[in-house]
């Protein structure tokens, strides 16, 4: 079955999604990240004036105040200015990991040997780091540190209480070492936080860690610690899976709570970032604060009651990071926007049920498409698949836009595409084999064009047998036994080939299927194996064409010396329409594509009646009703041999051109009136009509028919049929 490989592919993808095989999962996860990035670019977070500002040590600041690192007294002045302006917290995205080389004590050590007197004087001056430490201690400040996986020995003690509700979070990133501020500064600052942000494999920062750890020690990120300082909160609550009845594995982080703020996170304690477009008013150059360019009122307006992050964008100091909206964003901007999201309660969510929903979609939609594909075909399967992809992609986008949900359509879409491709390829392979079989089975029955159509659309072919509405033809050469007596066996075969070949060509041209040749007879049918909605009309045209072709052959063939043609050959054709059973019939050793049914038997009997009535084409009543406009006249009501129900039999004399001829229409109407008089036993009226119509009947080849009715009326005058006579003639032979 073509669907089996498709089902295997869908189940394999579901397995990879569940087990998280690294190579496959990372590749598909990256595609999912690209989808989420596109959502952010289409719908970034609208900027709201949250109480967050960035003070940027930019190129102009460096030009005015000298190269970095500055004397700690300058940093202290900057910190004091912000504190005095009423900043709720001042957070440094800078690690002061070395002593100030411009500090008097550091200079005294340098000059101790070369200029002891100068060293003594410098040693009495205040230390820069101590002055900076005093400022840090007097204001709500947060110093940063870097966590590293390499090395060991430096451990950081958090200044905030980190309370875990549930199993201690083992999934949070663990670091063994830290690069911290020098002890005097680290001890003085009321707040201490990690600056480490690990991007995804493509170097884009999509999630900001809010907590990290060293062993069992939980440490806050700069954004979280800055908010804690601003809100004057002592501790951070960490909710894990079994402490909140959410999530999956024990120890996974679910959310963080800081005062009235509850922040949804992933299992590693990271918050999904929803970035805004660049907002100039969020950033204030540091030189404006240090130079006094901003008066006290403006300082209070800009920084009063706000969290201020201090970072650097100057050349040589640039801390640049890639985000979905910006390839070169300030690193401090990530911390600032994370703080904004927490304060404004504007979050992106990756719900704990998202993976389950994505897996259900993968299995239901993927398996559904795979099972439907063999019946739909490649084109409609593609339409359905694209529709499903559009619905899933559109639903994912709508969930992001309206609710901030991150639902990844990548897994089900990839499953859908791969399932479609596998089933389509397998179906194509199977159909190619089926086409080869069809060509082999039918190229002797149908025209090459029709065989090609069946091969291209095997759904039109049911090799197991089926019931269909069909038109059946029997064609027989008149007096073939007498013809055979005057010919040798080779001559008989030559005559049959000469006769059957053009007749077969005409039938095939009119979409017939040749069932078999029975000596001089032809059995053909329409509407199988190909669908042919016009099968009654095609059969009638084919029969009329055969009669016309035979006229040509009777003229041309006797004049040729290379063929055998026994004089004036005549044929009889019987046509009938109705339900037939058609398919491969026979035995297990040998099969034949053929048909059976009452319709077939009646067509054979009708063909036998053509000789009796002296016409070339006779048809049954069901076929007659499907040929409006053709040149038809009724022959008789006949009870054929082996059948109790009488059948109205008609002569097919021509196509629509004859049917539209006024002379023929007049004749057909008067002929019908004659039959009505005959069946009503109005012998005089019927005989008079026969006499009046005799000449016209002869022109239409009905002379023998009219002779039959003359003889019947004469017989019935001598021996009346009785009052209950139904006008039916009972045929005595097949």
Buried (B, 14 or more C-beta within 10 A) or exposed (E): EBBEBBBEBBBBBBEBBEEEBEEBBEEBBBBBBBBBBEBBEEEBBEBEEBBBBBBBBBBBBBEEBEEBBBBBBBBBBBBBBBBEBBBBBBBBBBBBBEBBEBBBBBBBEEBBEEEEEBBEEBBEEEBBBBBBBBBBEEBBBBBBBBBBEEEEEBBBEBBBEBEBBBBEBBBBBBBBBBBBBBEBBBBBBBBBBBBBBEBBEEEBBBBBBBBBBBEEEBBBBBBBBBBBBBBEBEBBBBBBBBBBEBBEEBBBBBBBBBBEBBBBBBBBBBBBBBBBEEBEEBBBBBBBBBEEEBEEEEBBEBBBEBBBBBBBBBEEBBBEBBBBBBEEBBBBBBBBBBBBBBBBEBBBBBBBEBBEBBBEBBBEBBBBBBBBBBEBBBEEBBEBBEEBBEEBBEBBBEBBEEEBBBBBBBBBBBBBBBBBEBBBBBBEEBBEEBBEEBBEBBBEBBBEEBBBBBBEEBEEBBBEBEEBBBBBBBBBBBBBEEBBEEBEEEBBEBBBEBBBEBBBEBBBBBBBBBBEBEEBBBBBBBBBBBEBEBBBBBBBBBBBBBBEBBEEBBEEBBEEEEBBBBEEBBBBBBBBBBEBBBBEEEEEEEEEBBBEBEBBBBBBBBBBBBBBBBBBBBBBBBBBEBBEEBBBBBBBBBBBEEBEEBBBBBBBBBBBEBBEBEEBEEBBEBBEBBBBBBBEBBBEBBBEBBEEBBEBBEEBBBBBBBBBBBEBBEEBEEEEEEEEEEBBBEBEEE
